[in-house]
Each structure stands twice: as structure tokens, then as C-alpha cells.
Amino acid sequence: MPTAENLFKNFFKSSLIIAARLYAFAQNTLNNLIIANGSGVYNDIIKELTDANTLLGTDLGLVDTNEAVKRGATLTNDQVLKKFSTIMSEEKPFIARALGGEEDPRFIEFYPNGLEDYTNPTKTDMPVLTNRINTAAIKYEKELGISLFDKLVVLESQWTQSRDVQEKKKGSVADAKKVRDLHITDVQLVLTKTVHVVAAQAPGDVAHGAAIFDFSLLYPRANQKHTLLEGQLDFGDKKMISNRLFADNVEIVATNESDNSEFVIYLSATPNGDPTAKAVTVPFDQTILINPATLGDPKHPFLIIKNTSAVNPSKYKIEIIG
């Protein structure tokens, strides 16, 4: 029986409706409203839905842009870490010479565990390590000499600055996602209103409403085969996840569940092929809807994903529908 909840709720609020499908459904609904708007009865709702969905489309692009900026900041952060490791390895003999050899207590302040601390430092270790070097460099500035002192004393500030930049970029991404989520809700509510507006034109006429709303666009086709592939790739790794030809009615839903890495997905003629110009990037913490025909030559049967991060693993979930 009808209930207030069923009749007046937000019809489109569902974790099963990804943003890309919601946007596509809203665009299709707009097209159908415009076609059916000969008398101008839908003018107001067309404008309202156009405004809301345009913002959502912009937000989806904004998230991608800010994710790219964040990845650039992260790379700089990783480069600082690698540079630190290299400097502490290459400058070790010169620090030893300046401070009386590797047995001298002054040298041991720089290398209490030998090179072990600096061979493969983690980001968690870096504040302690860079502070250690900064403190020791200032303490023995005269013995080190200007050139070596200058090279060592800036390591802590370089690391701190790179971390600050990264955190600011994370904030930018988070802010963009908050805005996107608000606009997702706006589109959901305008679409709900649109359902009521269309229904009011011909109450009880299912065919009238069905001409405007193609609800199949919101969800994967239920009668189609679903293949779910999940896993993790180490940095730089690639994996062939499917060997088949894709028909026109197949969809791929690609989700990147990583915190700080991205992967690309593409079609290849060989099971170990490299990414092509048509490879689609899936940013971290994003879900995108892909037409396989856009991923490469449709005659190529191998679907491959590759982690493009230089340092971080990438966790993926690929759903092949059809």
C-alpha cells in the first residue's frame, strides 16, 4: 500500500547509483523533457535540472583535476624522500672525513645505526630522521664546512614543506568531494521533484512517465552477466584481468579503492601489452563508468590494468557487466 515514505522520499538516494549514472540519467531526462516541452509546461523544471546537473558535471571534473594536483604534490613528497636517502648515502664518507672517521662519536650522531636508517626510510620515519640531521648539522657546522652544512641543514625544512603542500592538496580534494556530494543530493532532489511534476501532467499514466524517465540508466542491467574482479597491484605492476571480446552492450565499472595511487585500464593485443593512448585513468577513491570501445581496438581481447604510481600499491575493483 502507498506510504508517506514511498511517495515523498528522495527516490534517487541509493548507494547503488554511482555519480556517473546519476549524471547520465539526468541528462537523458533533460533531453526527453525538452522534446516533450512543446507547450512550455516543463520550462521551470528544465532550467532547475539543467542548473543542478551542470554543477554536478563540473564537480566530477573538478575532483579529477584536484586529484591530479594532489598526485603531483605527492610525487614531490616522494622525490624529497628519495633525495634524502640518496644524500645520506652519498655524503656518508665526506661526513666521516669531516668528523674524524666513522668511530668518532660526532659521526655516530648522524649515523647511530649506520646506513640502515637511511636505506629505505618510510614517511613516518622522516620527521625523526630529518630532525636528527638538522640538529647534528647545526651542532657541527664549523667541522662540516659551508658546502656540506648547507646540503644537510635544509633536509628537514624540505621534508616539512613537501608534507605541508601535500596536506593542503588533500584538503583541496576533500573540499571538492564535499561540494560534489552536495550537488549529487541537489540533482537527486530535483529529479525527485521532476518525477512529481511529470506525474502531475497525467496522473496514473505510466506510459506518459516512461517516455521521460529511462530508469534503466541508473543501474547495471539485471539480466546481464556480472563479473567482479578485485585485487591489489604493487607500484608499477600490471595485470591482465580478462581475455574476451567485448560487445557493444557491455559496461565496465572501475573503482579505485586506493588512498594515494591511480591505475589505468586498457585493451591490448597481447596479455602483457603496455598502455596505449586510449588507456583510461582511474583516480584513487573514484568510481567511473567505461564503455570498453573507448579502451582500445575492440578486436584486442586482453583487458589490462596497470598501477601507474611510483611508490604506492593500488587496490582495484572491476565490474564487467554483459
Secondary structure, 3 states (H helix, E strand, C coil): CCCHHHHHCCCCCCCCCCHHHHHHHHHHHHHHHHHCCCCCCCHHHHHHHHHHHHHHHHHHHHHHHHHHHHHHHHHHHHHHHHHHHHHHHHCHHHHHHHCCCCCCHHHHHHCCCCCHHHHCCCCCCHHHHHHHHHHHHHHCHHHHCHHHHHHHHCHHHHHHHHHHHHHHHHHHHHHHHHHHHHHHHHHHHHHHHHHHHHHHHCCCCHHHHHCCCCHHHHCCCCCCCEEEEEEEECCCCEEEEEECCCCCCCEEEEEECCCCCCEEEEEECCCCCCCCCCCEEECCCEEEEECHHHHCCCCCCEEEEEECCCCCCEEEEEEEEC
